Amino acid sequence: MNKKIMLAVMMAAVPGAALAAGGAELNGLRAADLKAQEGVFIPMPELEKSNYPVDYGYQKVHVVNRGPAVLATVGSGMMDTRLIIGYKKSGILGGAEKITARVMVSYYGGDGRTKLSTRDIELGKEWHGTGFMTPAMIHENYITLADNLGFRGIQKIELAFFANGQWDSNYDNNYTVDMNELSSSGIQYSNPGWAGSDDVAPACWDFIVGQMRERSEKKLNNQQNMALRKIKTGDMADDKIKVVISWDIDDNQFIDIVFADLTKAGYKFKTVHGTLPWTVIVDAAGMDAADTALGLAKYYYVTDVVVAKPVYDALHKTGAAQEKSLSPNSFLDSAVRLSRMHSGRLKTVAMAVNGQAPEAYTRGVADASFGIEGALYGMEEAIRELDGMALRTELMRMERFTARLHKLAASIAGTPDYTRLSGYEVESVAAALDAQLLIIRANACAL
């Protein structure tokens, strides 16, 4: 039922409801008291007398943190789900006047197929000074294509942020949030007021802003370290930089956006290889070649940056002093790195079975792969910030995904498909991850 119609039906069902002009009351409450901005309140005592659940009209907030990125939803039984994107001031772009989020949404279209929508959305400064935030958005605000099923059809959302030619893209992997993870997030809040309003309640905004506040002042510039690892030396002139661009979707959909980004940032370049992976040569004449190379390496779609040896030496002499271990605990570092290696194996399996296996199996492996990647990023963030509670939270989240892998492998065990659909490899990855999780759990107390 349309929620607006449902709202009218519920109001009509409230005992004693009589809304007349010039002083109507609803069980002693004036009609004017029920309005909030453009929404309408239903008093909770009256809603409780209806056949709907007591919390049907409560606005519920769910939040997921990904480093500096914050993704939140607010919804109720009487309002469409709103999406809010935040970026903390502690991020590498936190000093900018404004930033833009590239929002990539994987969703089911009206034809039942998975599709990808990409949209750039500007984030304004959050007035408490915690960073940048979007308004509360309905799905039409962040999905570009018309044939979508609304919020319920979204599979995952990936975020990358840019300002003044610099990117923060979670070490080229984007800040990725699976919708199942968001809906089951332990960071949640329920507000009993504002029933029936289409506007996000102030208390819900306050809760989300609270998530924008930095958990710890301890922060390493790991984005720069990851960018340095992309930079290689080769047969290049001192003022020329070769940039290799790769992306896993059709080049005609994406390369125009890439070139527009580089042009807008002021880079002068020419294409030398016009298919994926694309290669361009950037002219750094009159510029600091080292700074230019580092800036280019921070773009999430850049996989390699090749510079002259003097430029390379200058960069890595500076960068070597900045390289640090994730934590004082080498066991934690080793376990997370090995887990990432096994996660890479699972990605390979997910790609191999795509289109070859039943949809439930394919989606299960892919979802587990995305979830494990997200948990690993969360673990790395927690270890850098020496946040033991956050580490244990990500640990429990990852354990749920490894348990799912065991069930997927068991679902085809003993069948001819076990080998064809990499059942052994899925089980092997799950067991290997379980072993590393035991080490992480045993050493989490060191933080």
Secondary structure as a PSIPRED ss2 file (coil, helix, strand):
# PSIPRED VFORMAT (PSIPRED V4.0)

   1 M C   1.000  0.000  0.000
   2 N C   1.000  0.000  0.000
   3 K H   0.000  1.000  0.000
   4 K H   0.000  1.000  0.000
   5 I H   0.000  1.000  0.000
   6 M H   0.000  1.000  0.000
   7 L H   0.000  1.000  0.000
   8 A H   0.000  1.000  0.000
   9 V H   0.000  1.000  0.000
  10 M H   0.000  1.000  0.000
  11 M H   0.000  1.000  0.000
  12 A H   0.000  1.000  0.000
  13 A H   0.000  1.000  0.000
  14 V C   1.000  0.000  0.000
  15 P C   1.000  0.000  0.000
  16 G C   1.000  0.000  0.000
  17 A E   0.000  0.000  1.000
  18 A E   0.000  0.000  1.000
  19 L C   1.000  0.000  0.000
  20 A C   1.000  0.000  0.000
  21 A C   1.000  0.000  0.000
  22 G C   1.000  0.000  0.000
  23 G C   1.000  0.000  0.000
  24 A C   1.000  0.000  0.000
  25 E E   0.000  0.000  1.000
  26 L E   0.000  0.000  1.000
  27 N C   1.000  0.000  0.000
  28 G C   1.000  0.000  0.000
  29 L E   0.000  0.000  1.000
  30 R E   0.000  0.000  1.000
  31 A H   0.000  1.000  0.000
  32 A H   0.000  1.000  0.000
  33 D H   0.000  1.000  0.000
  34 L H   0.000  1.000  0.000
  35 K E   0.000  0.000  1.000
  36 A E   0.000  0.000  1.000
  37 Q C   1.000  0.000  0.000
  38 E C   1.000  0.000  0.000
  39 G E   0.000  0.000  1.000
  40 V E   0.000  0.000  1.000
  41 F C   1.000  0.000  0.000
  42 I C   1.000  0.000  0.000
  43 P C   1.000  0.000  0.000
  44 M H   0.000  1.000  0.000
  45 P H   0.000  1.000  0.000
  46 E H   0.000  1.000  0.000
  47 L H   0.000  1.000  0.000
  48 E H   0.000  1.000  0.000
  49 K C   1.000  0.000  0.000
  50 S C   1.000  0.000  0.000
  51 N C   1.000  0.000  0.000
  52 Y C   1.000  0.000  0.000
  53 P C   1.000  0.000  0.000
  54 V C   1.000  0.000  0.000
  55 D C   1.000  0.000  0.000
  56 Y C   1.000  0.000  0.000
  57 G C   1.000  0.000  0.000
  58 Y C   1.000  0.000  0.000
  59 Q E   0.000  0.000  1.000
  60 K E   0.000  0.000  1.000
  61 V E   0.000  0.000  1.000
  62 H E   0.000  0.000  1.000
  63 V E   0.000  0.000  1.000
  64 V E   0.000  0.000  1.000
  65 N E   0.000  0.000  1.000
  66 R E   0.000  0.000  1.000
  67 G C   1.000  0.000  0.000
  68 P C   1.000  0.000  0.000
  69 A E   0.000  0.000  1.000
  70 V E   0.000  0.000  1.000
  71 L E   0.000  0.000  1.000
  72 A E   0.000  0.000  1.000
  73 T E   0.000  0.000  1.000
  74 V E   0.000  0.000  1.000
  75 G E   0.000  0.000  1.000
  76 S E   0.000  0.000  1.000
  77 G C   1.000  0.000  0.000
  78 M C   1.000  0.000  0.000
  79 M E   0.000  0.000  1.000
  80 D E   0.000  0.000  1.000
  81 T E   0.000  0.000  1.000
  82 R E   0.000  0.000  1.000
  83 L E   0.000  0.000  1.000
  84 I E   0.000  0.000  1.000
  85 I E   0.000  0.000  1.000
  86 G E   0.000  0.000  1.000
  87 Y E   0.000  0.000  1.000
  88 K E   0.000  0.000  1.000
  89 K C   1.000  0.000  0.000
  90 S C   1.000  0.000  0.000
  91 G C   1.000  0.000  0.000
  92 I C   1.000  0.000  0.000
  93 L C   1.000  0.000  0.000
  94 G C   1.000  0.000  0.000
  95 G C   1.000  0.000  0.000
  96 A C   1.000  0.000  0.000
  97 E C   1.000  0.000  0.000
  98 K C   1.000  0.000  0.000
  99 I E   0.000  0.000  1.000
 100 T E   0.000  0.000  1.000
 101 A E   0.000  0.000  1.000
 102 R E   0.000  0.000  1.000
 103 V E   0.000  0.000  1.000
 104 M E   0.000  0.000  1.000
 105 V E   0.000  0.000  1.000
 106 S E   0.000  0.000  1.000
 107 Y E   0.000  0.000  1.000
 108 Y E   0.000  0.000  1.000
 109 G E   0.000  0.000  1.000
 110 G C   1.000  0.000  0.000
 111 D C   1.000  0.000  0.000
 112 G C   1.000  0.000  0.000
 113 R C   1.000  0.000  0.000
 114 T E   0.000  0.000  1.000
 115 K E   0.000  0.000  1.000
 116 L E   0.000  0.000  1.000
 117 S E   0.000  0.000  1.000
 118 T E   0.000  0.000  1.000
 119 R E   0.000  0.000  1.000
 120 D E   0.000  0.000  1.000
 121 I E   0.000  0.000  1.000
 122 E E   0.000  0.000  1.000
 123 L E   0.000  0.000  1.000
 124 G E   0.000  0.000  1.000
 125 K E   0.000  0.000  1.000
 126 E C   1.000  0.000  0.000
 127 W C   1.000  0.000  0.000
 128 H C   1.000  0.000  0.000
 129 G C   1.000  0.000  0.000
 130 T C   1.000  0.000  0.000
 131 G E   0.000  0.000  1.000
 132 F E   0.000  0.000  1.000
 133 M E   0.000  0.000  1.000
 134 T C   1.000  0.000  0.000
 135 P C   1.000  0.000  0.000
 136 A C   1.000  0.000  0.000
 137 M E   0.000  0.000  1.000
 138 I C   1.000  0.000  0.000
 139 H H   0.000  1.000  0.000
 140 E H   0.000  1.000  0.000
 141 N H   0.000  1.000  0.000
 142 Y C   1.000  0.000  0.000
 143 I C   1.000  0.000  0.000
 144 T C   1.000  0.000  0.000
 145 L C   1.000  0.000  0.000
 146 A C   1.000  0.000  0.000
 147 D C   1.000  0.000  0.000
 148 N E   0.000  0.000  1.000
 149 L C   1.000  0.000  0.000
 150 G C   1.000  0.000  0.000
 151 F H   0.000  1.000  0.000
 152 R H   0.000  1.000  0.000
 153 G H   0.000  1.000  0.000
 154 I E   0.000  0.000  1.000
 155 Q E   0.000  0.000  1.000
 156 K E   0.000  0.000  1.000
 157 I E   0.000  0.000  1.000
 158 E E   0.000  0.000  1.000
 159 L E   0.000  0.000  1.000
 160 A E   0.000  0.000  1.000
 161 F E   0.000  0.000  1.000
 162 F E   0.000  0.000  1.000
 163 A E   0.000  0.000  1.000
 164 N C   1.000  0.000  0.000
 165 G C   1.000  0.000  0.000
 166 Q E   0.000  0.000  1.000
 167 W E   0.000  0.000  1.000
 168 D E   0.000  0.000  1.000
 169 S C   1.000  0.000  0.000
 170 N C   1.000  0.000  0.000
 171 Y C   1.000  0.000  0.000
 172 D C   1.000  0.000  0.000
 173 N C   1.000  0.000  0.000
 174 N C   1.000  0.000  0.000
 175 Y E   0.000  0.000  1.000
 176 T E   0.000  0.000  1.000
 177 V E   0.000  0.000  1.000
 178 D E   0.000  0.000  1.000
 179 M H   0.000  1.000  0.000
 180 N H   0.000  1.000  0.000
 181 E H   0.000  1.000  0.000
 182 L H   0.000  1.000  0.000
 183 S H   0.000  1.000  0.000
 184 S C   1.000  0.000  0.000
 185 S C   1.000  0.000  0.000
 186 G C   1.000  0.000  0.000
 187 I E   0.000  0.000  1.000
 188 Q E   0.000  0.000  1.000
 189 Y E   0.000  0.000  1.000
 190 S E   0.000  0.000  1.000
 191 N E   0.000  0.000  1.000
 192 P C   1.000  0.000  0.000
 193 G C   1.000  0.000  0.000
 194 W C   1.000  0.000  0.000
 195 A C   1.000  0.000  0.000
 196 G C   1.000  0.000  0.000
 197 S C   1.000  0.000  0.000
 198 D C   1.000  0.000  0.000
 199 D C   1.000  0.000  0.000
 200 V C   1.000  0.000  0.000
 201 A C   1.000  0.000  0.000
 202 P H   0.000  1.000  0.000
 203 A H   0.000  1.000  0.000
 204 C H   0.000  1.000  0.000
 205 W H   0.000  1.000  0.000
 206 D H   0.000  1.000  0.000
 207 F H   0.000  1.000  0.000
 208 I H   0.000  1.000  0.000
 209 V H   0.000  1.000  0.000
 210 G H   0.000  1.000  0.000
 211 Q H   0.000  1.000  0.000
 212 M H   0.000  1.000  0.000
 213 R C   1.000  0.000  0.000
 214 E C   1.000  0.000  0.000
 215 R C   1.000  0.000  0.000
 216 S C   1.000  0.000  0.000
 217 E C   1.000  0.000  0.000
 218 K C   1.000  0.000  0.000
 219 K C   1.000  0.000  0.000
 220 L C   1.000  0.000  0.000
 221 N C   1.000  0.000  0.000
 222 N H   0.000  1.000  0.000
 223 Q H   0.000  1.000  0.000
 224 Q H   0.000  1.000  0.000
 225 N H   0.000  1.000  0.000
 226 M H   0.000  1.000  0.000
 227 A H   0.000  1.000  0.000
 228 L H   0.000  1.000  0.000
 229 R H   0.000  1.000  0.000
 230 K H   0.000  1.000  0.000
 231 I E   0.000  0.000  1.000
 232 K E   0.000  0.000  1.000
 233 T E   0.000  0.000  1.000
 234 G C   1.000  0.000  0.000
 235 D C   1.000  0.000  0.000
 236 M C   1.000  0.000  0.000
 237 A C   1.000  0.000  0.000
 238 D C   1.000  0.000  0.000
 239 D C   1.000  0.000  0.000
 240 K E   0.000  0.000  1.000
 241 I E   0.000  0.000  1.000
 242 K E   0.000  0.000  1.000
 243 V E   0.000  0.000  1.000
 244 V E   0.000  0.000  1.000
 245 I E   0.000  0.000  1.000
 246 S C   1.000  0.000  0.000
 247 W C   1.000  0.000  0.000
 248 D C   1.000  0.000  0.000
 249 I C   1.000  0.000  0.000
 250 D C   1.000  0.000  0.000
 251 D H   0.000  1.000  0.000
 252 N H   0.000  1.000  0.000
 253 Q H   0.000  1.000  0.000
 254 F H   0.000  1.000  0.000
 255 I H   0.000  1.000  0.000
 256 D H   0.000  1.000  0.000
 257 I H   0.000  1.000  0.000
 258 V H   0.000  1.000  0.000
 259 F H   0.000  1.000  0.000
 260 A H   0.000  1.000  0.000
 261 D H   0.000  1.000  0.000
 262 L H   0.000  1.000  0.000
 263 T H   0.000  1.000  0.000
 264 K H   0.000  1.000  0.000
 265 A C   1.000  0.000  0.000
 266 G C   1.000  0.000  0.000
 267 Y C   1.000  0.000  0.000
 268 K E   0.000  0.000  1.000
 269 F E   0.000  0.000  1.000
 270 K E   0.000  0.000  1.000
 271 T E   0.000  0.000  1.000
 272 V E   0.000  0.000  1.000
 273 H E   0.000  0.000  1.000
 274 G C   1.000  0.000  0.000
 275 T C   1.000  0.000  0.000
 276 L C   1.000  0.000  0.000
 277 P C   1.000  0.000  0.000
 278 W E   0.000  0.000  1.000
 279 T E   0.000  0.000  1.000
 280 V E   0.000  0.000  1.000
 281 I E   0.000  0.000  1.000
 282 V E   0.000  0.000  1.000
 283 D E   0.000  0.000  1.000
 284 A C   1.000  0.000  0.000
 285 A C   1.000  0.000  0.000
 286 G C   1.000  0.000  0.000
 287 M C   1.000  0.000  0.000
 288 D C   1.000  0.000  0.000
 289 A H   0.000  1.000  0.000
 290 A H   0.000  1.000  0.000
 291 D H   0.000  1.000  0.000
 292 T H   0.000  1.000  0.000
 293 A H   0.000  1.000  0.000
 294 L H   0.000  1.000  0.000
 295 G H   0.000  1.000  0.000
 296 L H   0.000  1.000  0.000
 297 A H   0.000  1.000  0.000
 298 K C   1.000  0.000  0.000
 299 Y C   1.000  0.000  0.000
 300 Y C   1.000  0.000  0.000
 301 Y C   1.000  0.000  0.000
 302 V E   0.000  0.000  1.000
 303 T E   0.000  0.000  1.000
 304 D E   0.000  0.000  1.000
 305 V E   0.000  0.000  1.000
 306 V E   0.000  0.000  1.000
 307 V E   0.000  0.000  1.000
 308 A C   1.000  0.000  0.000
 309 K H   0.000  1.000  0.000
 310 P H   0.000  1.000  0.000
 311 V H   0.000  1.000  0.000
 312 Y H   0.000  1.000  0.000
 313 D H   0.000  1.000  0.000
 314 A H   0.000  1.000  0.000
 315 L H   0.000  1.000  0.000
 316 H H   0.000  1.000  0.000
 317 K H   0.000  1.000  0.000
 318 T H   0.000  1.000  0.000
 319 G H   0.000  1.000  0.000
 320 A H   0.000  1.000  0.000
 321 A H   0.000  1.000  0.000
 322 Q H   0.000  1.000  0.000
 323 E C   1.000  0.000  0.000
 324 K C   1.000  0.000  0.000
 325 S C   1.000  0.000  0.000
 326 L C   1.000  0.000  0.000
 327 S C   1.000  0.000  0.000
 328 P C   1.000  0.000  0.000
 329 N C   1.000  0.000  0.000
 330 S H   0.000  1.000  0.000
 331 F H   0.000  1.000  0.000
 332 L H   0.000  1.000  0.000
 333 D H   0.000  1.000  0.000
 334 S H   0.000  1.000  0.000
 335 A H   0.000  1.000  0.000
 336 V H   0.000  1.000  0.000
 337 R H   0.000  1.000  0.000
 338 L H   0.000  1.000  0.000
 339 S H   0.000  1.000  0.000
 340 R H   0.000  1.000  0.000
 341 M H   0.000  1.000  0.000
 342 H H   0.000  1.000  0.000
 343 S H   0.000  1.000  0.000
 344 G H   0.000  1.000  0.000
 345 R H   0.000  1.000  0.000
 346 L H   0.000  1.000  0.000
 347 K H   0.000  1.000  0.000
 348 T H   0.000  1.000  0.000
 349 V H   0.000  1.000  0.000
 350 A H   0.000  1.000  0.000
 351 M H   0.000  1.000  0.000
 352 A H   0.000  1.000  0.000
 353 V H   0.000  1.000  0.000
 354 N C   1.000  0.000  0.000
 355 G C   1.000  0.000  0.000
 356 Q C   1.000  0.000  0.000
 357 A C   1.000  0.000  0.000
 358 P C   1.000  0.000  0.000
 359 E H   0.000  1.000  0.000
 360 A H   0.000  1.000  0.000
 361 Y H   0.000  1.000  0.000
 362 T H   0.000  1.000  0.000
 363 R H   0.000  1.000  0.000
 364 G H   0.000  1.000  0.000
 365 V H   0.000  1.000  0.000
 366 A H   0.000  1.000  0.000
 367 D H   0.000  1.000  0.000
 368 A H   0.000  1.000  0.000
 369 S H   0.000  1.000  0.000
 370 F H   0.000  1.000  0.000
 371 G H   0.000  1.000  0.000
 372 I H   0.000  1.000  0.000
 373 E H   0.000  1.000  0.000
 374 G H   0.000  1.000  0.000
 375 A H   0.000  1.000  0.000
 376 L H   0.000  1.000  0.000
 377 Y H   0.000  1.000  0.000
 378 G H   0.000  1.000  0.000
 379 M H   0.000  1.000  0.000
 380 E H   0.000  1.000  0.000
 381 E H   0.000  1.000  0.000
 382 A H   0.000  1.000  0.000
 383 I H   0.000  1.000  0.000
 384 R H   0.000  1.000  0.000
 385 E C   1.000  0.000  0.000
 386 L C   1.000  0.000  0.000
 387 D C   1.000  0.000  0.000
 388 G H   0.000  1.000  0.000
 389 M H   0.000  1.000  0.000
 390 A H   0.000  1.000  0.000
 391 L H   0.000  1.000  0.000
 392 R H   0.000  1.000  0.000
 393 T H   0.000  1.000  0.000
 394 E H   0.000  1.000  0.000
 395 L H   0.000  1.000  0.000
 396 M H   0.000  1.000  0.000
 397 R H   0.000  1.000  0.000
 398 M H   0.000  1.000  0.000
 399 E H   0.000  1.000  0.000
 400 R H   0.000  1.000  0.000
 401 F H   0.000  1.000  0.000
 402 T H   0.000  1.000  0.000
 403 A H   0.000  1.000  0.000
 404 R H   0.000  1.000  0.000
 405 L H   0.000  1.000  0.000
 406 H H   0.000  1.000  0.000
 407 K H   0.000  1.000  0.000
 408 L H   0.000  1.000  0.000
 409 A H   0.000  1.000  0.000
 410 A H   0.000  1.000  0.000
 411 S H   0.000  1.000  0.000
 412 I H   0.000  1.000  0.000
 413 A C   1.000  0.000  0.000
 414 G C   1.000  0.000  0.000
 415 T C   1.000  0.000  0.000
 416 P C   1.000  0.000  0.000
 417 D H   0.000  1.000  0.000
 418 Y H   0.000  1.000  0.000
 419 T H   0.000  1.000  0.000
 420 R H   0.000  1.000  0.000
 421 L C   1.000  0.000  0.000
 422 S C   1.000  0.000  0.000
 423 G H   0.000  1.000  0.000
 424 Y H   0.000  1.000  0.000
 425 E H   0.000  1.000  0.000
 426 V H   0.000  1.000  0.000
 427 E H   0.000  1.000  0.000
 428 S H   0.000  1.000  0.000
 429 V H   0.000  1.000  0.000
 430 A H   0.000  1.000  0.000
 431 A H   0.000  1.000  0.000
 432 A H   0.000  1.000  0.000
 433 L H   0.000  1.000  0.000
 434 D H   0.000  1.000  0.000
 435 A H   0.000  1.000  0.000
 436 Q H   0.000  1.000  0.000
 437 L H   0.000  1.000  0.000
 438 L H   0.000  1.000  0.000
 439 I H   0.000  1.000  0.000
 440 I H   0.000  1.000  0.000
 441 R H   0.000  1.000  0.000
 442 A H   0.000  1.000  0.000
 443 N H   0.000  1.000  0.000
 444 A H   0.000  1.000  0.000
 445 C H   0.000  1.000  0.000
 446 A H   0.000  1.000  0.000
 447 L C   1.000  0.000  0.000
